[in-house]
Amino acid sequence: QVRFRLFATPHYLATVSPPDWRFIGYDEAMDSAPQMVRLREIAGNRRIGLKASTLEFQLAAARAGAGLAYLPDFMARGLNDVESPQRDEPPLVRDVWLAVHSELVRVPVA
């Protein structure tokens, strides 16, 4: 499972009040992804000012102070320049599936 939360720099969270938050999200190709749907719910009438096709770019934008990105927890783990204002709120949880061809199931991994 992958858990998603908002992340931004501590400076951004300390200096920009929640009504003025700007958000960083996916471009139109991912509009129906559950994490993008949730981001739009969180943003409400506030602006999603930056849209990107990759999570890496979204993280880089958040780390540069461009706003809040809705990212998987594992991307922010160990980083000291982003934090979540949602620490006490339940995250969005997505299941991850791995599919392999049936003939590869018993192949030893080197």
C-alpha positions in Angstrom: 0.0 0.0 0.0 1.1 3.6 -0.7 -0.1 6.4 1.5 -0.5 10.0 0.2 -0.4 13.2 2.2 0.3 16.9 1.5 3.9 18.0 1.8 5.5 21.5 1.7 8.5 23.2 3.2 8.4 24.2 6.8 9.0 27.8 5.7 6.0 27.7 3.3 3.7 26.3 6.0 4.9 28.8 8.6 4.5 31.9 6.3 1.5 31.1 4.1 -1.9 30.8 5.8 -4.1 27.8 4.7 -6.6 30.0 2.9 -3.7 31.2 0.6 -2.1 27.8 0.0 -1.2 27.0 -3.6 -1.2 23.3 -4.7 1.0 21.2 -7.0 -0.7 18.4 -8.8 -0.8 16.2 -11.8 -1.4 17.4 -15.4 -4.7 16.5 -17.1 -3.6 13.0 -18.0 -4.0 12.0 -14.3 -7.2 13.9 -13.6 -9.1 10.8 -12.6 -6.4 9.3 -10.3 -7.6 9.0 -6.7 -4.8 11.2 -5.4 -5.6 14.0 -7.8 -9.3 13.7 -7.0 -8.5 14.0 -3.3 -6.1 17.0 -3.9 -9.0 18.8 -5.7 -11.2 18.1 -2.7 -8.6 19.4 -0.3 -7.9 22.5 -2.4 -11.6 23.4 -2.8 -11.6 26.9 -4.3 -7.9 27.4 -3.8 -5.5 27.3 -6.8 -3.7 24.2 -8.2 -1.1 26.5 -9.6 1.4 24.0 -10.9 0.7 20.8 -12.8 3.3 18.2 -13.6 3.3 14.7 -15.1 5.7 13.1 -12.5 5.8 12.9 -8.8 9.5 13.7 -8.9 8.8 17.1 -10.4 6.0 17.7 -7.9 8.4 16.9 -5.0 11.0 19.2 -6.5 8.5 22.0 -6.8 7.3 21.6 -3.2 10.9 21.5 -2.0 11.5 24.8 -3.9 8.6 26.5 -2.0 6.0 26.5 -4.9 3.2 25.1 -2.7 1.8 21.9 -1.3 2.1 18.6 -3.3 0.0 15.5 -2.5 2.8 12.8 -2.5 3.4 9.3 -1.3 4.8 9.2 2.2 7.9 7.2 1.0 9.0 10.1 -1.2 9.3 12.5 1.7 10.8 9.9 4.2 14.2 11.1 5.4 13.9 14.6 3.9 14.3 17.4 6.3 13.1 20.2 4.0 9.4 19.0 3.6 6.8 18.2 6.1 3.1 17.4 6.2 0.5 19.6 7.7 -1.7 16.5 7.8 0.2 14.4 10.4 -2.9 13.7 12.4 -5.2 13.1 9.5 -5.7 9.7 7.8 -3.9 9.5 4.5 -5.3 8.4 1.2 -4.2 4.8 0.8 -3.7 3.1 -2.6 -3.1 -0.6 -3.1 -0.1 -1.5 -5.3 -0.2 -4.7 -7.3 2.6 -6.5 -9.0 1.8 -8.7 -11.9 4.2 -11.2 -13.6 3.8 -13.8 -16.3 3.0 -17.2 -14.8 6.2 -18.7 -16.2 8.3 -16.2 -14.2 6.8 -16.9 -10.8 9.3 -19.5 -9.8 12.4 -18.0 -11.5 15.1 -17.4 -8.9 16.0 -13.8 -8.4 19.8 -13.2 -8.6 
